[in-house]
Amino acid sequence: MTDKTVEEIYREHIRAMSSREKQIKAAKMYLNVKAMVERQILKDSPGLSEMALKRAVAKRFYMHDPIALQLIEMGESHD
């Protein structure tokens, strides 16, 4: 038996997953990252409204996408 690296074993595991399983895994990863970002934002700015928190998260996720940032700011100006 050849020794496999952890990375090789993990890649095999991912390849063996169905498309649906991969989608579920990606969705869970997204939700975990979103929760971490929300906690960090609330730590720095406690008391934000739900909408302000959603926008702050969106700004963090799309910080390198100028079009997305413009759309977020347009939404802010319509409140």
mmCIF file of the N, C-alpha and C atoms, coordinates in Angstrom:
data_MODEL
# 
_entry.id   MODEL 
# 
loop_
_atom_site.group_PDB 
_atom_site.id 
_atom_site.type_symbol 
_atom_site.label_atom_id 
_atom_site.label_alt_id 
_atom_site.label_comp_id 
_atom_site.label_asym_id 
_atom_site.label_entity_id 
_atom_site.label_seq_id 
_atom_site.pdbx_PDB_ins_code 
_atom_site.Cartn_x 
_atom_site.Cartn_y 
_atom_site.Cartn_z 
_atom_site.occupancy 
_atom_site.B_iso_or_equiv 
_atom_site.pdbx_formal_charge 
_atom_site.auth_seq_id 
_atom_site.auth_comp_id 
_atom_site.auth_asym_id 
_atom_site.auth_atom_id 
_atom_site.pdbx_PDB_model_num 
ATOM 1   N N  . MET A 1 1  ? 0.837   -1.188 0.000  1.00 0.00 ? 1  MET A N  1 
ATOM 2   C CA . MET A 1 1  ? 0.000   0.000  0.000  1.00 0.00 ? 1  MET A CA 1 
ATOM 3   C C  . MET A 1 1  ? 0.881   1.250  0.000  1.00 0.00 ? 1  MET A C  1 
ATOM 4   N N  . THR A 1 2  ? 0.551   2.176  -0.858 1.00 0.00 ? 2  THR A N  1 
ATOM 5   C CA . THR A 1 2  ? 1.341   3.406  -0.912 1.00 0.00 ? 2  THR A CA 1 
ATOM 6   C C  . THR A 1 2  ? 0.821   4.387  0.129  1.00 0.00 ? 2  THR A C  1 
ATOM 7   N N  . ASP A 1 3  ? 1.724   5.190  0.611  1.00 0.00 ? 3  ASP A N  1 
ATOM 8   C CA . ASP A 1 3  ? 1.332   6.224  1.570  1.00 0.00 ? 3  ASP A CA 1 
ATOM 9   C C  . ASP A 1 3  ? 0.730   7.397  0.816  1.00 0.00 ? 3  ASP A C  1 
ATOM 10  N N  . LYS A 1 4  ? -0.458  7.776  1.207  1.00 0.00 ? 4  LYS A N  1 
ATOM 11  C CA . LYS A 1 4  ? -1.123  8.919  0.587  1.00 0.00 ? 4  LYS A CA 1 
ATOM 12  C C  . LYS A 1 4  ? -1.069  10.095 1.541  1.00 0.00 ? 4  LYS A C  1 
ATOM 13  N N  . THR A 1 5  ? -0.968  11.258 0.960  1.00 0.00 ? 5  THR A N  1 
ATOM 14  C CA . THR A 1 5  ? -1.000  12.456 1.789  1.00 0.00 ? 5  THR A CA 1 
ATOM 15  C C  . THR A 1 5  ? -2.440  12.734 2.199  1.00 0.00 ? 5  THR A C  1 
ATOM 16  N N  . VAL A 1 6  ? -2.600  13.524 3.206  1.00 0.00 ? 6  VAL A N  1 
ATOM 17  C CA . VAL A 1 6  ? -3.936  13.933 3.646  1.00 0.00 ? 6  VAL A CA 1 
ATOM 18  C C  . VAL A 1 6  ? -4.666  14.613 2.497  1.00 0.00 ? 6  VAL A C  1 
ATOM 19  N N  . GLU A 1 7  ? -3.954  15.428 1.756  1.00 0.00 ? 7  GLU A N  1 
ATOM 20  C CA . GLU A 1 7  ? -4.557  16.129 0.622  1.00 0.00 ? 7  GLU A CA 1 
ATOM 21  C C  . GLU A 1 7  ? -5.083  15.143 -0.426 1.00 0.00 ? 7  GLU A C  1 
ATOM 22  N N  . GLU A 1 8  ? -4.321  14.119 -0.716 1.00 0.00 ? 8  GLU A N  1 
ATOM 23  C CA . GLU A 1 8  ? -4.760  13.118 -1.697 1.00 0.00 ? 8  GLU A CA 1 
ATOM 24  C C  . GLU A 1 8  ? -6.007  12.378 -1.211 1.00 0.00 ? 8  GLU A C  1 
ATOM 25  N N  . ILE A 1 9  ? -6.012  12.017 0.050  1.00 0.00 ? 9  ILE A N  1 
ATOM 26  C CA . ILE A 1 9  ? -7.174  11.325 0.619  1.00 0.00 ? 9  ILE A CA 1 
ATOM 27  C C  . ILE A 1 9  ? -8.399  12.228 0.568  1.00 0.00 ? 9  ILE A C  1 
ATOM 28  N N  . TYR A 1 10 ? -8.208  13.494 0.899  1.00 0.00 ? 10 TYR A N  1 
ATOM 29  C CA . TYR A 1 10 ? -9.338  14.434 0.875  1.00 0.00 ? 10 TYR A CA 1 
ATOM 30  C C  . TYR A 1 10 ? -9.855  14.623 -0.554 1.00 0.00 ? 10 TYR A C  1 
ATOM 31  N N  . ARG A 1 11 ? -8.960  14.758 -1.504 1.00 0.00 ? 11 ARG A N  1 
ATOM 32  C CA . ARG A 1 11 ? -9.382  14.904 -2.908 1.00 0.00 ? 11 ARG A CA 1 
ATOM 33  C C  . ARG A 1 11 ? -10.193 13.690 -3.364 1.00 0.00 ? 11 ARG A C  1 
ATOM 34  N N  . GLU A 1 12 ? -9.762  12.505 -2.978 1.00 0.00 ? 12 GLU A N  1 
ATOM 35  C CA . GLU A 1 12 ? -10.521 11.305 -3.320 1.00 0.00 ? 12 GLU A CA 1 
ATOM 36  C C  . GLU A 1 12 ? -11.911 11.341 -2.693 1.00 0.00 ? 12 GLU A C  1 
ATOM 37  N N  . HIS A 1 13 ? -11.955 11.791 -1.465 1.00 0.00 ? 13 HIS A N  1 
ATOM 38  C CA . HIS A 1 13 ? -13.241 11.909 -0.758 1.00 0.00 ? 13 HIS A CA 1 
ATOM 39  C C  . HIS A 1 13 ? -14.172 12.867 -1.501 1.00 0.00 ? 13 HIS A C  1 
ATOM 40  N N  . ILE A 1 14 ? -13.658 14.005 -1.907 1.00 0.00 ? 14 ILE A N  1 
ATOM 41  C CA . ILE A 1 14 ? -14.468 14.995 -2.629 1.00 0.00 ? 14 ILE A CA 1 
ATOM 42  C C  . ILE A 1 14 ? -14.909 14.430 -3.980 1.00 0.00 ? 14 ILE A C  1 
ATOM 43  N N  . ARG A 1 15 ? -14.007 13.794 -4.694 1.00 0.00 ? 15 ARG A N  1 
ATOM 44  C CA . ARG A 1 15 ? -14.363 13.202 -5.999 1.00 0.00 ? 15 ARG A CA 1 
ATOM 45  C C  . ARG A 1 15 ? -15.450 12.142 -5.871 1.00 0.00 ? 15 ARG A C  1 
ATOM 46  N N  . ALA A 1 16 ? -15.475 11.451 -4.759 1.00 0.00 ? 16 ALA A N  1 
ATOM 47  C CA . ALA A 1 16 ? -16.463 10.391 -4.549 1.00 0.00 ? 16 ALA A CA 1 
ATOM 48  C C  . ALA A 1 16 ? -17.845 10.937 -4.184 1.00 0.00 ? 16 ALA A C  1 
ATOM 49  N N  . MET A 1 17 ? -17.907 12.218 -3.830 1.00 0.00 ? 17 MET A N  1 
ATOM 50  C CA . MET A 1 17 ? -19.186 12.815 -3.435 1.00 0.00 ? 17 MET A CA 1 
ATOM 51  C C  . MET A 1 17 ? -20.064 13.077 -4.651 1.00 0.00 ? 17 MET A C  1 
ATOM 52  N N  . SER A 1 18 ? -21.359 12.987 -4.449 1.00 0.00 ? 18 SER A N  1 
ATOM 53  C CA . SER A 1 18 ? -22.293 13.340 -5.517 1.00 0.00 ? 18 SER A CA 1 
ATOM 54  C C  . SER A 1 18 ? -22.349 14.855 -5.644 1.00 0.00 ? 18 SER A C  1 
ATOM 55  N N  . SER A 1 19 ? -22.915 15.341 -6.731 1.00 0.00 ? 19 SER A N  1 
ATOM 56  C CA . SER A 1 19 ? -23.066 16.797 -6.914 1.00 0.00 ? 19 SER A CA 1 
ATOM 57  C C  . SER A 1 19 ? -23.872 17.395 -5.773 1.00 0.00 ? 19 SER A C  1 
ATOM 58  N N  . ARG A 1 20 ? -24.928 16.706 -5.386 1.00 0.00 ? 20 ARG A N  1 
ATOM 59  C CA . ARG A 1 20 ? -25.785 17.191 -4.289 1.00 0.00 ? 20 ARG A CA 1 
ATOM 60  C C  . ARG A 1 20 ? -24.993 17.283 -2.986 1.00 0.00 ? 20 ARG A C  1 
ATOM 61  N N  . GLU A 1 21 ? -24.188 16.281 -2.691 1.00 0.00 ? 21 GLU A N  1 
ATOM 62  C CA . GLU A 1 21 ? -23.374 16.307 -1.475 1.00 0.00 ? 21 GLU A CA 1 
ATOM 63  C C  . GLU A 1 21 ? -22.387 17.478 -1.512 1.00 0.00 ? 21 GLU A C  1 
ATOM 64  N N  . LYS A 1 22 ? -21.819 17.744 -2.681 1.00 0.00 ? 22 LYS A N  1 
ATOM 65  C CA . LYS A 1 22 ? -20.896 18.875 -2.817 1.00 0.00 ? 22 LYS A CA 1 
ATOM 66  C C  . LYS A 1 22 ? -21.624 20.197 -2.609 1.00 0.00 ? 22 LYS A C  1 
ATOM 67  N N  . GLN A 1 23 ? -22.841 20.308 -3.130 1.00 0.00 ? 23 GLN A N  1 
ATOM 68  C CA . GLN A 1 23 ? -23.637 21.524 -2.941 1.00 0.00 ? 23 GLN A CA 1 
ATOM 69  C C  . GLN A 1 23 ? -23.927 21.747 -1.462 1.00 0.00 ? 23 GLN A C  1 
ATOM 70  N N  . ILE A 1 24 ? -24.310 20.700 -0.777 1.00 0.00 ? 24 ILE A N  1 
ATOM 71  C CA . ILE A 1 24 ? -24.613 20.813 0.653  1.00 0.00 ? 24 ILE A CA 1 
ATOM 72  C C  . ILE A 1 24 ? -23.366 21.212 1.427  1.00 0.00 ? 24 ILE A C  1 
ATOM 73  N N  . LYS A 1 25 ? -22.238 20.619 1.096  1.00 0.00 ? 25 LYS A N  1 
ATOM 74  C CA . LYS A 1 25 ? -20.973 20.958 1.761  1.00 0.00 ? 25 LYS A CA 1 
ATOM 75  C C  . LYS A 1 25 ? -20.620 22.428 1.532  1.00 0.00 ? 25 LYS A C  1 
ATOM 76  N N  . ALA A 1 26 ? -20.767 22.890 0.301  1.00 0.00 ? 26 ALA A N  1 
ATOM 77  C CA . ALA A 1 26 ? -20.462 24.288 -0.012 1.00 0.00 ? 26 ALA A CA 1 
ATOM 78  C C  . ALA A 1 26 ? -21.409 25.231 0.722  1.00 0.00 ? 26 ALA A C  1 
ATOM 79  N N  . ALA A 1 27 ? -22.685 24.886 0.780  1.00 0.00 ? 27 ALA A N  1 
ATOM 80  C CA . ALA A 1 27 ? -23.662 25.732 1.471  1.00 0.00 ? 27 ALA A CA 1 
ATOM 81  C C  . ALA A 1 27 ? -23.334 25.824 2.961  1.00 0.00 ? 27 ALA A C  1 
ATOM 82  N N  . LYS A 1 28 ? -22.967 24.706 3.566  1.00 0.00 ? 28 LYS A N  1 
ATOM 83  C CA . LYS A 1 28 ? -22.596 24.717 4.983  1.00 0.00 ? 28 LYS A CA 1 
ATOM 84  C C  . LYS A 1 28 ? -21.347 25.552 5.228  1.00 0.00 ? 28 LYS A C  1 
ATOM 85  N N  . MET A 1 29 ? -20.387 25.453 4.320  1.00 0.00 ? 29 MET A N  1 
ATOM 86  C CA . MET A 1 29 ? -19.162 26.252 4.459  1.00 0.00 ? 29 MET A CA 1 
ATOM 87  C C  . MET A 1 29 ? -19.487 27.738 4.364  1.00 0.00 ? 29 MET A C  1 
ATOM 88  N N  . TYR A 1 30 ? -20.343 28.100 3.417  1.00 0.00 ? 30 TYR A N  1 
ATOM 89  C CA . TYR A 1 30 ? -20.750 29.498 3.261  1.00 0.00 ? 30 TYR A CA 1 
ATOM 90  C C  . TYR A 1 30 ? -21.418 29.989 4.541  1.00 0.00 ? 30 TYR A C  1 
ATOM 91  N N  . LEU A 1 31 ? -22.349 29.209 5.078  1.00 0.00 ? 31 LEU A N  1 
ATOM 92  C CA . LEU A 1 31 ? -23.061 29.630 6.291  1.00 0.00 ? 31 LEU A CA 1 
ATOM 93  C C  . LEU A 1 31 ? -22.109 29.786 7.469  1.00 0.00 ? 31 LEU A C  1 
ATOM 94  N N  . ASN A 1 32 ? -21.113 28.912 7.563  1.00 0.00 ? 32 ASN A N  1 
ATOM 95  C CA . ASN A 1 32 ? -20.130 29.037 8.645  1.00 0.00 ? 32 ASN A CA 1 
ATOM 96  C C  . ASN A 1 32 ? -19.302 30.310 8.497  1.00 0.00 ? 32 ASN A C  1 
ATOM 97  N N  . VAL A 1 33 ? -18.848 30.590 7.300  1.00 0.00 ? 33 VAL A N  1 
ATOM 98  C CA . VAL A 1 33 ? -18.060 31.808 7.069  1.00 0.00 ? 33 VAL A CA 1 
ATOM 99  C C  . VAL A 1 33 ? -18.915 33.050 7.332  1.00 0.00 ? 33 VAL A C  1 
ATOM 100 N N  . LYS A 1 34 ? -20.148 33.035 6.857  1.00 0.00 ? 34 LYS A N  1 
ATOM 101 C CA . LYS A 1 34 ? -21.065 34.168 7.071  1.00 0.00 ? 34 LYS A CA 1 
ATOM 102 C C  . LYS A 1 34 ? -21.264 34.415 8.569  1.00 0.00 ? 34 LYS A C  1 
ATOM 103 N N  . ALA A 1 35 ? -21.455 33.357 9.336  1.00 0.00 ? 35 ALA A N  1 
ATOM 104 C CA . ALA A 1 35 ? -21.636 33.494 10.783 1.00 0.00 ? 35 ALA A CA 1 
ATOM 105 C C  . ALA A 1 35 ? -20.384 34.084 11.441 1.00 0.00 ? 35 ALA A C  1 
ATOM 106 N N  . MET A 1 36 ? -19.206 33.656 10.998 1.00 0.00 ? 36 MET A N  1 
ATOM 107 C CA . MET A 1 36 ? -17.967 34.210 11.548 1.00 0.00 ? 36 MET A CA 1 
ATOM 108 C C  . MET A 1 36 ? -17.843 35.696 11.233 1.00 0.00 ? 36 MET A C  1 
ATOM 109 N N  . VAL A 1 37 ? -18.172 36.072 10.002 1.00 0.00 ? 37 VAL A N  1 
ATOM 110 C CA . VAL A 1 37 ? -18.097 37.484 9.606  1.00 0.00 ? 37 VAL A CA 1 
ATOM 111 C C  . VAL A 1 37 ? -19.101 38.301 10.410 1.00 0.00 ? 37 VAL A C  1 
ATOM 112 N N  . GLU A 1 38 ? -20.317 37.774 10.579 1.00 0.00 ? 38 GLU A N  1 
ATOM 113 C CA . GLU A 1 38 ? -21.323 38.492 11.371 1.00 0.00 ? 38 GLU A CA 1 
ATOM 114 C C  . GLU A 1 38 ? -20.841 38.712 12.802 1.00 0.00 ? 38 GLU A C  1 
ATOM 115 N N  . ARG A 1 39 ? -20.268 37.680 13.416 1.00 0.00 ? 39 ARG A N  1 
ATOM 116 C CA . ARG A 1 39 ? -19.772 37.824 14.795 1.00 0.00 ? 39 ARG A CA 1 
ATOM 117 C C  . ARG A 1 39 ? -18.682 38.888 14.880 1.00 0.00 ? 39 ARG A C  1 
ATOM 118 N N  . GLN A 1 40 ? -17.776 38.906 13.899 1.00 0.00 ? 40 GLN A N  1 
ATOM 119 C CA . GLN A 1 40 ? -16.705 39.897 13.924 1.00 0.00 ? 40 GLN A CA 1 
ATOM 120 C C  . GLN A 1 40 ? -17.265 41.313 13.765 1.00 0.00 ? 40 GLN A C  1 
ATOM 121 N N  . ILE A 1 41 ? -18.208 41.479 12.857 1.00 0.00 ? 41 ILE A N  1 
ATOM 122 C CA . ILE A 1 41 ? -18.811 42.796 12.647 1.00 0.00 ? 41 ILE A CA 1 
ATOM 123 C C  . ILE A 1 41 ? -19.540 43.248 13.906 1.00 0.00 ? 41 ILE A C  1 
ATOM 124 N N  . LEU A 1 42 ? -20.311 42.355 14.529 1.00 0.00 ? 42 LEU A N  1 
ATOM 125 C CA . LEU A 1 42 ? -21.050 42.725 15.739 1.00 0.00 ? 42 LEU A CA 1 
ATOM 126 C C  . LEU A 1 42 ? -20.117 42.977 16.915 1.00 0.00 ? 42 LEU A C  1 
ATOM 127 N N  . LYS A 1 43 ? -18.966 42.308 16.919 1.00 0.00 ? 43 LYS A N  1 
ATOM 128 C CA . LYS A 1 43 ? -17.970 42.578 17.969 1.00 0.00 ? 43 LYS A CA 1 
ATOM 129 C C  . LYS A 1 43 ? -17.449 44.001 17.829 1.00 0.00 ? 43 LYS A C  1 
ATOM 130 N N  . ASP A 1 44 ? -17.201 44.414 16.585 1.00 0.00 ? 44 ASP A N  1 
ATOM 131 C CA . ASP A 1 44 ? -16.680 45.759 16.326 1.00 0.00 ? 44 ASP A CA 1 
ATOM 132 C C  . ASP A 1 44 ? -17.761 46.830 16.381 1.00 0.00 ? 44 ASP A C  1 
ATOM 133 N N  . SER A 1 45 ? -19.003 46.458 16.056 1.00 0.00 ? 45 SER A N  1 
ATOM 134 C CA . SER A 1 45 ? -20.112 47.428 16.004 1.00 0.00 ? 45 SER A CA 1 
ATOM 135 C C  . SER A 1 45 ? -21.365 46.805 16.620 1.00 0.00 ? 45 SER A C  1 
ATOM 136 N N  . PRO A 1 46 ? -21.377 46.649 17.941 1.00 0.00 ? 46 PRO A N  1 
ATOM 137 C CA . PRO A 1 46 ? -22.553 46.042 18.565 1.00 0.00 ? 46 PRO A CA 1 
ATOM 138 C C  . PRO A 1 46 ? -23.786 46.932 18.365 1.00 0.00 ? 46 PRO A C  1 
ATOM 139 N N  . GLY A 1 47 ? -24.930 46.297 18.308 1.00 0.00 ? 47 GLY A N  1 
ATOM 140 C CA . GLY A 1 47 ? -26.166 47.059 18.210 1.00 0.00 ? 47 GLY A CA 1 
ATOM 141 C C  . GLY A 1 47 ? -26.586 47.412 16.798 1.00 0.00 ? 47 GLY A C  1 
ATOM 142 N N  . LEU A 1 48 ? -25.902 46.876 15.787 1.00 0.00 ? 48 LEU A N  1 
ATOM 143 C CA . LEU A 1 48 ? -26.329 47.151 14.410 1.00 0.00 ? 48 LEU A CA 1 
ATOM 144 C C  . LEU A 1 48 ? -27.708 46.550 14.175 1.00 0.00 ? 48 LEU A C  1 
ATOM 145 N N  . SER A 1 49 ? -28.492 47.221 13.367 1.00 0.00 ? 49 SER A N  1 
ATOM 146 C CA . SER A 1 49 ? -29.787 46.655 12.986 1.00 0.00 ? 49 SER A CA 1 
ATOM 147 C C  . SER A 1 49 ? -29.550 45.438 12.095 1.00 0.00 ? 49 SER A C  1 
ATOM 148 N N  . GLU A 1 50 ? -30.576 44.639 11.924 1.00 0.00 ? 50 GLU A N  1 
ATOM 149 C CA . GLU A 1 50 ? -30.454 43.453 11.075 1.00 0.00 ? 50 GLU A CA 1 
ATOM 150 C C  . GLU A 1 50 ? -30.068 43.842 9.646  1.00 0.00 ? 50 GLU A C  1 
ATOM 151 N N  . MET A 1 51 ? -30.675 44.895 9.116  1.00 0.00 ? 51 MET A N  1 
ATOM 152 C CA . MET A 1 51 ? -30.374 45.336 7.751  1.00 0.00 ? 51 MET A CA 1 
ATOM 153 C C  . MET A 1 51 ? -28.949 45.877 7.653  1.00 0.00 ? 51 MET A C  1 
ATOM 154 N N  . ALA A 1 52 ? -28.535 46.640 8.653  1.00 0.00 ? 52 ALA A N  1 
ATOM 155 C CA . ALA A 1 52 ? -27.167 47.172 8.644  1.00 0.00 ? 52 ALA A CA 1 
ATOM 156 C C  . ALA A 1 52 ? -26.147 46.033 8.705  1.00 0.00 ? 52 ALA A C  1 
ATOM 157 N N  . LEU A 1 53 ? -26.457 44.995 9.480  1.00 0.00 ? 53 LEU A N  1 
ATOM 158 C CA . LEU A 1 53 ? -25.573 43.836 9.565  1.00 0.00 ? 53 LEU A CA 1 
ATOM 159 C C  . LEU A 1 53 ? -25.512 43.114 8.219  1.00 0.00 ? 53 LEU A C  1 
ATOM 160 N N  . LYS A 1 54 ? -26.651 42.921 7.566  1.00 0.00 ? 54 LYS A N  1 
ATOM 161 C CA . LYS A 1 54 ? -26.671 42.273 6.255  1.00 0.00 ? 54 LYS A CA 1 
ATOM 162 C C  . LYS A 1 54 ? -25.813 43.044 5.258  1.00 0.00 ? 54 LYS A C  1 
ATOM 163 N N  . ARG A 1 55 ? -25.935 44.356 5.281  1.00 0.00 ? 55 ARG A N  1 
ATOM 164 C CA . ARG A 1 55 ? -25.149 45.174 4.348  1.00 0.00 ? 55 ARG A CA 1 
ATOM 165 C C  . ARG A 1 55 ? -23.658 45.119 4.679  1.00 0.00 ? 55 ARG A C  1 
ATOM 166 N N  . ALA A 1 56 ? -23.336 45.139 5.959  1.00 0.00 ? 56 ALA A N  1 
ATOM 167 C CA . ALA A 1 56 ? -21.927 45.070 6.362  1.00 0.00 ? 56 ALA A CA 1 
ATOM 168 C C  . ALA A 1 56 ? -21.313 43.732 5.925  1.00 0.00 ? 56 ALA A C  1 
ATOM 169 N N  . VAL A 1 57 ? -22.070 42.656 6.067  1.00 0.00 ? 57 VAL A N  1 
ATOM 170 C CA . VAL A 1 57 ? -21.595 41.347 5.621  1.00 0.00 ? 57 VAL A CA 1 
ATOM 171 C C  . VAL A 1 57 ? -21.405 41.354 4.105  1.00 0.00 ? 57 VAL A C  1 
ATOM 172 N N  . ALA A 1 58 ? -22.386 41.892 3.397  1.00 0.00 ? 58 ALA A N  1 
ATOM 173 C CA . ALA A 1 58 ? -22.291 41.947 1.933  1.00 0.00 ? 58 ALA A CA 1 
ATOM 174 C C  . ALA A 1 58 ? -21.071 42.765 1.503  1.00 0.00 ? 58 ALA A C  1 
ATOM 175 N N  . LYS A 1 59 ? -20.837 43.882 2.173  1.00 0.00 ? 59 LYS A N  1 
ATOM 176 C CA . LYS A 1 59 ? -19.668 44.704 1.831  1.00 0.00 ? 59 LYS A CA 1 
ATOM 177 C C  . LYS A 1 59 ? -18.374 43.930 2.059  1.00 0.00 ? 59 LYS A C  1 
ATOM 178 N N  . ARG A 1 60 ? -18.333 43.148 3.122  1.00 0.00 ? 60 ARG A N  1 
ATOM 179 C CA . ARG A 1 60 ? -17.136 42.361 3.417  1.00 0.00 ? 60 ARG A CA 1 
ATOM 180 C C  . ARG A 1 60 ? -16.948 41.277 2.352  1.00 0.00 ? 60 ARG A C  1 
ATOM 181 N N  . PHE A 1 61 ? -18.048 40.605 1.976  1.00 0.00 ? 61 PHE A N  1 
ATOM 182 C CA . PHE A 1 61 ? -17.955 39.539 0.981  1.00 0.00 ? 61 PHE A CA 1 
ATOM 183 C C  . PHE A 1 61 ? -17.589 40.070 -0.401 1.00 0.00 ? 61 PHE A C  1 
ATOM 184 N N  . TYR A 1 62 ? -18.075 41.247 -0.731 1.00 0.00 ? 62 TYR A N  1 
ATOM 185 C CA . TYR A 1 62 ? -17.887 41.786 -2.082 1.00 0.00 ? 62 TYR A CA 1 
ATOM 186 C C  . TYR A 1 62 ? -16.922 42.969 -2.101 1.00 0.00 ? 62 TYR A C  1 
ATOM 187 N N  . MET A 1 63 ? -16.027 43.033 -1.160 1.00 0.00 ? 63 MET A N  1 
ATOM 188 C CA . MET A 1 63 ? -15.127 44.189 -1.040 1.00 0.00 ? 63 MET A CA 1 
ATOM 189 C C  . MET A 1 63 ? -14.260 44.426 -2.274 1.00 0.00 ? 63 MET A C  1 
ATOM 190 N N  . HIS A 1 64 ? -14.056 43.404 -3.079 1.00 0.00 ? 64 HIS A N  1 
ATOM 191 C CA . HIS A 1 64 ? -13.225 43.556 -4.276 1.00 0.00 ? 64 HIS A CA 1 
ATOM 192 C C  . HIS A 1 64 ? -14.054 43.607 -5.556 1.00 0.00 ? 64 HIS A C  1 
ATOM 193 N N  . ASP A 1 65 ? -15.353 43.837 -5.406 1.00 0.00 ? 65 ASP A N  1 
ATOM 194 C CA . ASP A 1 65 ? -16.261 43.905 -6.554 1.00 0.00 ? 65 ASP A CA 1 
ATOM 195 C C  . ASP A 1 65 ? -16.936 45.270 -6.560 1.00 0.00 ? 65 ASP A C  1 
ATOM 196 N N  . PRO A 1 66 ? -16.379 46.240 -7.308 1.00 0.00 ? 66 PRO A N  1 
ATOM 197 C CA . PRO A 1 66 ? -16.899 47.603 -7.254 1.00 0.00 ? 66 PRO A CA 1 
ATOM 198 C C  . PRO A 1 66 ? -18.360 47.714 -7.676 1.00 0.00 ? 66 PRO A C  1 
ATOM 199 N N  . ILE A 1 67 ? -18.794 46.904 -8.612 1.00 0.00 ? 67 ILE A N  1 
ATOM 200 C CA . ILE A 1 67 ? -20.190 46.960 -9.044 1.00 0.00 ? 67 ILE A CA 1 
ATOM 201 C C  . ILE A 1 67 ? -21.109 46.512 -7.909 1.00 0.00 ? 67 ILE A C  1 
ATOM 202 N N  . ALA A 1 68 ? -20.761 45.407 -7.273 1.00 0.00 ? 68 ALA A N  1 
ATOM 203 C CA . ALA A 1 68 ? -21.565 44.921 -6.151 1.00 0.00 ? 68 ALA A CA 1 
ATOM 204 C C  . ALA A 1 68 ? -21.608 45.954 -5.036 1.00 0.00 ? 68 ALA A C  1 
ATOM 205 N N  . LEU A 1 69 ? -20.473 46.590 -4.747 1.00 0.00 ? 69 LEU A N  1 
ATOM 206 C CA . LEU A 1 69 ? -20.440 47.612 -3.701 1.00 0.00 ? 69 LEU A CA 1 
ATOM 207 C C  . LEU A 1 69 ? -21.338 48.798 -4.051 1.00 0.00 ? 69 LEU A C  1 
ATOM 208 N N  . GLN A 1 70 ? -21.355 49.186 -5.319 1.00 0.00 ? 70 GLN A N  1 
ATOM 209 C CA . GLN A 1 70 ? -22.248 50.274 -5.742 1.00 0.00 ? 70 GLN A CA 1 
ATOM 210 C C  . GLN A 1 70 ? -23.698 49.892 -5.515 1.00 0.00 ? 70 GLN A C  1 
ATOM 211 N N  . LEU A 1 71 ? -24.053 48.662 -5.844 1.00 0.00 ? 71 LEU A N  1 
ATOM 212 C CA . LEU A 1 71 ? -25.430 48.208 -5.652 1.00 0.00 ? 71 LEU A CA 1 
ATOM 213 C C  . LEU A 1 71 ? -25.809 48.193 -4.173 1.00 0.00 ? 71 LEU A C  1 
ATOM 214 N N  . ILE A 1 72 ? -24.892 47.753 -3.323 1.00 0.00 ? 72 ILE A N  1 
ATOM 215 C CA . ILE A 1 72 ? -25.156 47.762 -1.885 1.00 0.00 ? 72 ILE A CA 1 
ATOM 216 C C  . ILE A 1 72 ? -25.389 49.177 -1.398 1.00 0.00 ? 72 ILE A C  1 
ATOM 217 N N  . GLU A 1 73 ? -24.543 50.095 -1.846 1.00 0.00 ? 73 GLU A N  1 
ATOM 218 C CA . GLU A 1 73 ? -24.685 51.498 -1.424 1.00 0.00 ? 73 GLU A CA 1 
ATOM 219 C C  . GLU A 1 73 ? -25.959 52.127 -1.989 1.00 0.00 ? 73 GLU A C  1 
ATOM 220 N N  . MET A 1 74 ? -26.362 51.716 -3.196 1.00 0.00 ? 74 MET A N  1 
ATOM 221 C CA . MET A 1 74 ? -27.632 52.216 -3.732 1.00 0.00 ? 74 MET A CA 1 
ATOM 222 C C  . MET A 1 74 ? -28.778 51.772 -2.827 1.00 0.00 ? 74 MET A C  1 
ATOM 223 N N  . GLY A 1 75 ? -28.713 50.555 -2.335 1.00 0.00 ? 75 GLY A N  1 
ATOM 224 C CA . GLY A 1 75 ? -29.737 50.064 -1.421 1.00 0.00 ? 75 GLY A CA 1 
ATOM 225 C C  . GLY A 1 75 ? -29.773 50.861 -0.134 1.00 0.00 ? 75 GLY A C  1 
ATOM 226 N N  . GLU A 1 76 ? -28.598 51.254 0.348  1.00 0.00 ? 76 GLU A N  1 
ATOM 227 C CA . GLU A 1 76 ? -28.527 52.062 1.566  1.00 0.00 ? 76 GLU A CA 1 
ATOM 228 C C  . GLU A 1 76 ? -29.182 53.419 1.376  1.00 0.00 ? 76 GLU A C  1 
ATOM 229 N N  . SER A 1 77 ? -29.020 53.986 0.208  1.00 0.00 ? 77 SER A N  1 
ATOM 230 C CA . SER A 1 77 ? -29.565 55.323 -0.035 1.00 0.00 ? 77 SER A CA 1 
ATOM 231 C C  . SER A 1 77 ? -31.076 55.302 -0.229 1.00 0.00 ? 77 SER A C  1 
ATOM 232 N N  . HIS A 1 78 ? -31.658 54.118 -0.434 1.00 0.00 ? 78 HIS A N  1 
ATOM 233 C CA . HIS A 1 78 ? -33.102 54.016 -0.639 1.00 0.00 ? 78 HIS A CA 1 
ATOM 234 C C  . HIS A 1 78 ? -33.857 53.691 0.651  1.00 0.00 ? 78 HIS A C  1 
ATOM 235 N N  . ASP A 1 79 ? -33.150 53.636 1.760  1.00 0.00 ? 79 ASP A N  1 
ATOM 236 C CA . ASP A 1 79 ? -33.823 53.356 3.046  1.00 0.00 ? 79 ASP A CA 1 
ATOM 237 C C  . ASP A 1 79 ? -34.422 54.599 3.625  1.00 0.00 ? 79 ASP A C  1 
# 
